Amino acid sequence: MSTLLVITIAGPDRPGLVNLISDRATAHGANWLESRMANLAGQFAGIVLLQVPADKVEGLTRSIGELETQGLRVTALRGAATGAGSTRRLHLELLGQDRPGIVRDISGALARHGVSIDELVTDCVSGSMSGENLFRARAQLQVPMAVETQVLRGELEDLADDLMVDVTLDEAPPSAEQNAQHR
């Protein structure tokens, strides 16, 4: 039997941080399923989903926690299996002129429909023709089965018109966690 363990780590960026986590995970028989890591303004921030043998969870949690002595902030939380069949995955993409409030407005519309954001990646890029800053967002969503895709898409498109951004909402491929649950 295995347990899903979600590890978060943050601190000043330096070479070898990913190796610190992966060494400990491997030493405790963990399988690295998914991760998101970034250097933002000189600070490293990462989140990792590990599949760990149930009898190794406590040892791995202690080992990961020892990284705090190296100036890092670390948490280890047990993951929960998602309710299969109660939601469906959709992928959202957004692109438009950068301005404050875009994430607030889009996330507010999603929250009103009970949509959960599994992953959100945002950045600002230079427009190819104008050189203006464009805000780009990509999100993986968990949408309740009771919420019609067309209704959600319509509300997001109306909001996109107000925000002067382009929004697309499409079916999403399965995540690594979902694939692991079916093994």
N, C-alpha and C positions, 0 to 999 in steps of 0.2 A: 504494500500500500504506500502511496506517495502523497505528499502535501504540497500545495502551491504556496510559495513564499515570495512576497514582494519586498524587495530591498530598495531603499532610497539612500542616496549618498550625496552630500554636498560639501563643498569647501574650496579653498584656493586651488586653482588648476595647477597640475604638475604632471610630468610623465609618470606612467606606471599605475595610475589610479584604477583603471579597468583591470589591470593584472592583479592588484591587491584583492579585488572582489573575486575574480575568476579562480585564483589560486585557492582561496578558502572554499569556494563552491565545489571545485573539483575534489578537494581533500575530503569533503563530506558526501561525495557521491551525487551531487546535484546536477541536474540537466538544465542548461541555460536555454530557456524557451524564447524570451522576448526581452528587448531592452530599448531604452531611449536615453541618449546621453548627449550633453552639449556643454560647450564652453560659452558662457554668457558673461561678458564684461570681466573676464579673468577668473570667474568662478565656475567650477565644474559642478554640474548637476546631473544626476543619473537615476534611473529607475530600472530595475531588473526583475523579471519574473522567472523564478527558479522552480523546478519540480524536484522535490527532495524526498528521499526515503523517510518515512514517518519517524523511524528511530534515530535519524540524524538531524532532525530539525533543531532541537535544543542546542546541540553542539555547534551547528552552523550559526545559529543566532548569536551565541556567545562569541564565536570567532569573528563574525562580522562586527559585533559591537566593540571589539578591541580596537578597531580602526579609529575610534574616537580619540585614542591617545595620540594619534597622528594629526590632530587638528581638523578632523572631519566630523560632520554631523551624519549619523547613520540611524536608520530605523529598519526593522524587520517585522513584517506583519504577515500573518497567515492569510492566504487568499481564500476566497469563497467561490465555489462553482456557480456559474450563472444558470439561471432558470431556462433551460432549453425550451423553445417553443413559445415563450411568453413575449419575446421581442424579435425583431429582425434587424439586420445591419444595413445601414445606408452610408454612403460616402458623400460628403459635402465639400465643394470647392467654391472659393470666393476670391475675387480679384477686383480691386478698385482703388481709386485715389485714397491715399492714407489720410486719416483724420481720427481724432479721439472718439470713442463710443461704438465702434463697429462691433467689437467682440461683445460688449454689453448688450447691444440691441439684438444681435443674432442669437446669443446664448439665452436671452430672455424669451425670445419667440420659441426656441426649442424647449425651454423649461416649462412654458405654458402648456405644451403638448405632452409633458412627461418624458421627453427625450433625454437620454443620458449620453454625455460625450465621453466615449472611450478613449479617444486620442485627439489632440488638437495641436497642430503644428502651424505656426504663423511666422511670417517674416516680411520685411520691407525690401522691395527691389526697385531698381530704376526703370522707368518706362522706356521702352525701346525707341519710341518716336519723340516723346516730349521730354524725357529725362526727369519727369516728376516722380516722387516717391509713390509707389503703388504698394498697397497692403494686400498680402496673399495669405489665405488660410486654407488648410485642408483638415478635415475632421472625419473621424470614424464615429458613427452614431449608433446607439441602441434605441430603436423606435418601438414603442408598444404596438402589438398587433392591432389594437383597436384604432390606432391613428392611421387614417388613409394617407398614403404617400402623396396623392394628388392634392389633398387639402394642405398638407404640410408644405409641399412644393409651392403651392399658390401663395400661402402666407409669406414664405421666404422670398418669393419673387416680388411681391408687393413691397416688402421691406427693402429689398435690394434696389427697387426703383427710388425709394425715399433716400437711401444711403448713397445712391449713384455708384453701385457696385454690380458685378456680374456674379450670379450664384447658380451652381448646378447641384442637383441632388440625384444620385444614382445608387443602384445596388452595390454592395461592397463585398469583396471576397472574405472568406472566413479568416479569423485571427489565429495566431500561433497557439493561444490558450485553447480556443475551440478545437483546433486540430489535436492538441495534447489530450483533451478530454475524450476524444474518440479513439485513442490508441488502445 
